Amino acid sequence: MEINTDADRIEEILTRGVEEIIDKGHLKKELFSGRKLRIKHGVDPTGPKIHIGRATQLWKLKAFQDLGHQIVLIIGDFTAQIGDASDKQEMRRSLSAEEIKENMKDYLPQIYKILDAKKTEVHYNSEWLDKLSAKDLLSLSANFTAQQMIQRRNFKERWDGGTPIGLYELNYPLFQGYDSVAVKADLEIGGFDQLFNLKAGRDIQRAFKQEPQDIMTLKMLFGLDGRKMSTSWGNIIAIVDNPKDMYGKLMSMKDELIIDYFELCAEISLPEIEKIKEQLKDKKVNPRDIKARLAFEIVKMYHGEKEAREAGEEFSKIFTEKQIPSDIPNCKLKTSSYKLLDLLVETKIASSKAEARRLIEQGGVKIDGQIQNDWQEIVETPARGRSSSGRKEGMILQSGKRKFVKLV
């Protein structure tokens, strides 16, 4: 079903992927009034890459942007020093100014893969949070009680379990709420785990005699390991992953996540998703084929149709036809023999000897298609032209199903 009218678009915006809206009646009235809303969204640069879970919120912003509303994007260069504790079971490590600066380096180019740069108002919250005095912080704190903070689900779990709660973590909702005052937000969009912080914005706006913002929370996207997709946990699919890696990761997901990924991450209509849901339920289609369509649609959104098609063909070649990829990177070696652990690190197949040993012990390392079981093995490399086992120059080192390196 094509969405042809503003009324259709508004209904889609208010329902697709949405967990909760406060105040829905008020927001709907505002949207139909024709008034241009200031719609706030904050992003803390706690890592250098934006993942497709985070991108679901950016796509929702894009839908509002396409209706003519003003998107106000806040890069949390100040709040990233604290880190949001909404989904954390232990204290987060504070980031240094240098780490935050490095993480922010490519943030906006990633965001502008989705949002229109010319129509997006961007702020860094250090603009106003750096200027707060101790007196200002006391005034903000006066709007909340210690009980309110500690009764938050994750804080309560940590409190009951005797896990430390940093005093600095309790300030995060105050700062995020003050962001709403600074930009005069009409609506704030965030993940469902952000609900406490978003409500704090309403309370602080009232304290500053502003009309409280409406709130829209979106459903959380689970990572491939079944937990919420999170940079902190490393279970992400980044929007700047190369097309083949992105495609392969999506094909590895659990079948029960397929519909959520269609709804939250792909540009497929809701009626079409219902048809897909019925096909899965009736087992009329192999889930692998549906995942292939999903992977194609998501890769296309970030890299274009040509790259998505090529990624699908490459995946099929490797996993269905058991062929070697066509674009294996070359690695020119420095010496004529290596310990296998060192070889895996030298070629960047593994990031450390510990990881290399784990890969070998799990049976995930192959040389020219042969599984390598002995992590202490000495490998004669193509630097001599031919190894003691008869391997010629151009031998293929492989880890798992997607990592290949040609040794030259």
Secondary structure, DSSP 8 states (H G I E B T S, - for coil): ----SHHHHHHHHHHTTEEEEETHHHHHHHHHHT---EEEEEE--SSS--BHHHHHHHHHHHHHHHTT-EEEEEE-TTGGGT---TT-SS------HHHHHHHHTTHHHHHTTTS-GGGEEEEETHHHHTT--HHHHHHHHTTS-HHHHHTSHHHHHHHHTT----GGGGGHHHHHHHHHHHHT-SEEEEEGGGHHHHHHHHHHHHHTT----EEEEE---B-TTSSB--TTTT---BTTS-HHHHHHHHHTS-GGGHHHHHHHHS---HHHHHHHHHHHHHT-S-HHHHHHHHHHHHHHHHH-HHHHHHHHHHHHHHHTS----S---EE--SSSEEEHHHHHHHTTSSSSHHHHHHHHHTT-EEETTEE---TT-EEE-GGGSB-TT--BTT-EEEETTTEEEEE-
